[in-house]
Amino acid sequence: MRLIVVDDDRLVVDSLKIILGAQPQIEVVGTGANGNDAVSLYAEHAPDIALLDIQMPGRDGLSAAREILERDPSARVVFLTTFSDDEYIVSALKLGARGYLIKTDVAAIPPALTQVMDGKRVLEGKAIEDVDFDGADAEAGATDREFEVAELIARGLDNKEIAATAYMGEGTVRNHISSILAKMGLRNRTQIAIAYLRG
């Protein structure tokens, strides 16, 4: 697979280029430092996957992804981030991005990219079932585990408490929250709680 890697941290770009380039199935065909670089590199190389930092000075990854996907709706855009921020994640998924990866978890990136090539979405390196992110009715797409997480949010539990109560990892809790937010077109966990309490 052919990749472009765009991040304003040169060390991240250089590290990823070395690590990903060492994989026999991966070729890094271009690197850049901001959203404008991402758009021009995508147009120049037509890569299989665009790996973009979500937050960059000047033009950010979300803005670049929006333009790339408007020009090529089949583009596979995957975001790199240093943290799990529900609102950024939902914005990214609604745009049509294929997911996001934590840039410090380098070992998870190559297998996650392989899953993206297979048509899956990835959150923090784990594949999630493909869902309709166009504000689908929650009843239609939400899983039992998502309803359970929503109920626990409505009871005021934080992610760590939800993980302990529902016997799942904190990363899984975050994935469920991201999925609920995306499916329901919500912005934060407070809105999840309100939506749940309204039934």
Buried (B, 14 or more C-beta within 10 A) or exposed (E): BEBBBBBBBEEBBEBBBEBBEEBEEBEBBBBBBBBBBBBBBBEEBEBBBBBBBBBBEEBBBBBBBBBBBEEBEEBBBBBBBEEBBBEBBBBBBBBBBBBBBBBEEBEBBBEBBBBBBEEBBBBBBBBBEEBEBEEBEBEEBBBEBBBBBBBBBBEEBEBEEBBEBBEBEBBBBBBBBBBBBBBBBBEEBEBBBEBBEEE
